[in-house]
Amino acid sequence: MLRKGKKKPPKSEFGKDATADEVTSLVSLKGKTVLITGANSGIGFESMRVLSKHGAHIVGTARTFKKADDACACVAGEATPLACDLSNLHSVAECAAEIAERGIKLDGIMCNAGIMGLHKLQQKDGLELHFLTNHLGHFYLVTELLENLKESRDARIVLVSSAAHARAPKEGIQFENLTGEKGYSALRAYGQSKLANALFAAELARRLEGTSVTANSVHPGVVMTNIARNLNPVLRSGFDMFGPRFAKSVQQGAATQCYVMSHPKMRGVSGFYLADCNNKKPNKLVRDEALAKRLWDVSEAECRRILGAEEDMPEAEAA
Ligand SMILES: NC(=O)c1ccc[n+]([C@@H]2O[C@H](COP(=O)([O-])OP(=O)(O)OC[C@H]3O[C@@H](n4cnc5c(N)ncnc54)[C@H](OP(=O)(O)O)[C@@H]3O)[C@@H](O)[C@H]2O)c1
């Protein structure tokens, strides 16, 4: 049910074929600063190119400073490269600290980076890697930067989720199996992390009610990018062979997230899941407020555990 006073996304004139260039054609982002994760590849790079073209100062982050720097060098406008490895919360903390030190005021964060379909279980800091990279890294980055965003009159957080959120385990998030050791499937783990993106956006929207900051999640469509690189070879060759017949181009894939980040119609719209630049009903798990609240609490505890654990380590072990 729509909460009282909550503004629904107005119907947009754009559909699945629209490109990021088309949906932003009348937009001016002069004086705005937008952070984009995974700005060196795919729809993140295209989002950076397009938002920059409309005057935004981009904070382009990537796994390494070199990747961020190379990507930022490709745009004509102002772009600040920063390292932000989302699977390493210390790197995320350094990125947030750097933003504070440089006095960068943000008007938006596009949580775009992601990994998909690691066919063998991979873990880091005691967590399954999709969950850590796609969800927890973004959770930490955004929550560290919330006060910064609140200083903007129209700040937007866009979580790049996926229709694959519907492939999450039936209970949603397997809190008792965040290591992946009690059972692992590549696509289910990806689905769980993308459900976490959508739940995080929904919970952010509830917590940010009454502020100038909005949060929404999007499905970009199936897009021909590097995202399939970790799939098992059979799925990978299927994606490479059949993808071009039905998938969106990178220019089309970046459209929904650029629309939500920049279009005047999306001002004040918060707590929705969009695809093809329009409101879309997500899986019912995304509307489970208790699940979203628990995910928030567990995410905070995991951040504390990971950051605290290493800080408390004796010097010999840490080395
Ligand atoms: N393409 C699709 O069909 C599709 C469909 C639904 C949703 N999505 C979502 O769209 C988003 C963008 O993906 P894409 O399709 O543009 O794929 P992509 O070309 O593979 O881009 C993914 C980006 O995420 C970055 N990344 C991965 N692990 C990272 C880490 N630990 N720290 C920081 N950055 C990291 C990658 O950096 P490196 O280059 O260094 O690896 C890359 O910049 C993802 O969240 C994905 O889940 C894509």
The ligand as a MOL file (V3000), in Angstrom:
LIG
                    3D

  0  0  0     0  0            999 V3000
M  V30 BEGIN CTAB
M  V30 COUNTS 48 52 0 0 0
M  V30 BEGIN ATOM
M  V30 1 N 24.2660 -6.4290 -17.7720 0
M  V30 2 C 23.1060 -6.9150 -17.3840 0
M  V30 3 O 22.4360 -7.6600 -18.1220 0
M  V30 4 C 22.5410 -6.5370 -16.0360 0
M  V30 5 C 21.2350 -6.9380 -15.7110 0
M  V30 6 C 20.7230 -6.5990 -14.4630 0
M  V30 7 C 21.4910 -5.8850 -13.5690 0
M  V30 8 N 22.7680 -5.5270 -13.8990 0 CHG=1
M  V30 9 C 23.5560 -4.7950 -12.9120 0
M  V30 10 O 24.1520 -3.6730 -13.5260 0
M  V30 11 C 25.3120 -3.2870 -12.7670 0
M  V30 12 C 26.4170 -2.8880 -13.7280 0
M  V30 13 O 26.8640 -4.0400 -14.4050 0
M  V30 14 P 27.2870 -4.0590 -15.9450 0
M  V30 15 O 26.2600 -4.8430 -16.6430 0
M  V30 16 O 27.6560 -2.7180 -16.4100 0 CHG=-1
M  V30 17 O 28.5850 -5.0170 -15.8610 0
M  V30 18 P 30.1430 -4.7300 -15.9540 0
M  V30 19 O 30.4940 -4.1380 -17.2680 0
M  V30 20 O 30.7670 -6.0310 -15.5860 0
M  V30 21 O 30.4050 -3.6540 -14.8230 0
M  V30 22 C 30.4520 -4.0190 -13.4730 0
M  V30 23 C 31.2900 -3.0040 -12.7370 0
M  V30 24 O 31.3450 -3.3880 -11.3630 0
M  V30 25 C 32.7020 -3.3080 -10.9560 0
M  V30 26 N 33.0360 -4.1380 -9.8070 0
M  V30 27 C 32.9840 -5.4820 -9.6880 0
M  V30 28 N 33.4730 -5.8540 -8.4900 0
M  V30 29 C 33.8380 -4.7250 -7.8520 0
M  V30 30 C 34.4320 -4.4520 -6.6040 0
M  V30 31 N 34.7980 -5.4120 -5.7410 0
M  V30 32 N 34.6540 -3.1670 -6.2610 0
M  V30 33 C 34.3530 -2.1600 -7.1080 0
M  V30 34 N 33.8260 -2.3540 -8.3260 0
M  V30 35 C 33.5740 -3.6220 -8.6870 0
M  V30 36 C 33.4720 -3.7530 -12.1970 0
M  V30 37 O 34.8460 -3.4330 -12.0510 0
M  V30 38 P 35.9880 -4.3170 -12.7910 0
M  V30 39 O 35.9420 -3.9000 -14.2290 0
M  V30 40 O 37.2450 -3.9300 -12.0910 0
M  V30 41 O 35.6390 -5.7500 -12.5930 0
M  V30 42 C 32.7500 -2.9450 -13.2340 0
M  V30 43 O 33.1740 -1.6190 -13.2320 0
M  V30 44 C 25.6260 -4.4460 -11.8460 0
M  V30 45 O 25.2260 -4.1130 -10.5400 0
M  V30 46 C 24.7420 -5.5680 -12.3620 0
M  V30 47 O 24.3500 -6.4610 -11.3460 0
M  V30 48 C 23.3040 -5.8280 -15.1140 0
M  V30 END ATOM
M  V30 BEGIN BOND
M  V30 1 1 1 2
M  V30 2 2 2 3
M  V30 3 1 2 4
M  V30 4 1 4 5
M  V30 5 2 4 48
M  V30 6 2 5 6
M  V30 7 1 6 7
M  V30 8 2 7 8
M  V30 9 1 8 9
M  V30 10 1 8 48
M  V30 11 1 9 10
M  V30 12 1 9 46
M  V30 13 1 10 11
M  V30 14 1 11 12
M  V30 15 1 11 44
M  V30 16 1 12 13
M  V30 17 1 13 14
M  V30 18 2 14 15
M  V30 19 1 14 16
M  V30 20 1 14 17
M  V30 21 1 17 18
M  V30 22 2 18 19
M  V30 23 1 18 20
M  V30 24 1 18 21
M  V30 25 1 21 22
M  V30 26 1 22 23
M  V30 27 1 23 24
M  V30 28 1 23 42
M  V30 29 1 24 25
M  V30 30 1 25 26
M  V30 31 1 25 36
M  V30 32 1 26 27
M  V30 33 1 26 35
M  V30 34 2 27 28
M  V30 35 1 28 29
M  V30 36 1 29 30
M  V30 37 2 29 35
M  V30 38 1 30 31
M  V30 39 2 30 32
M  V30 40 1 32 33
M  V30 41 2 33 34
M  V30 42 1 34 35
M  V30 43 1 36 37
M  V30 44 1 36 42
M  V30 45 1 37 38
M  V30 46 2 38 39
M  V30 47 1 38 40
M  V30 48 1 38 41
M  V30 49 1 42 43
M  V30 50 1 44 45
M  V30 51 1 44 46
M  V30 52 1 46 47
M  V30 END BOND
M  V30 END CTAB
M  END
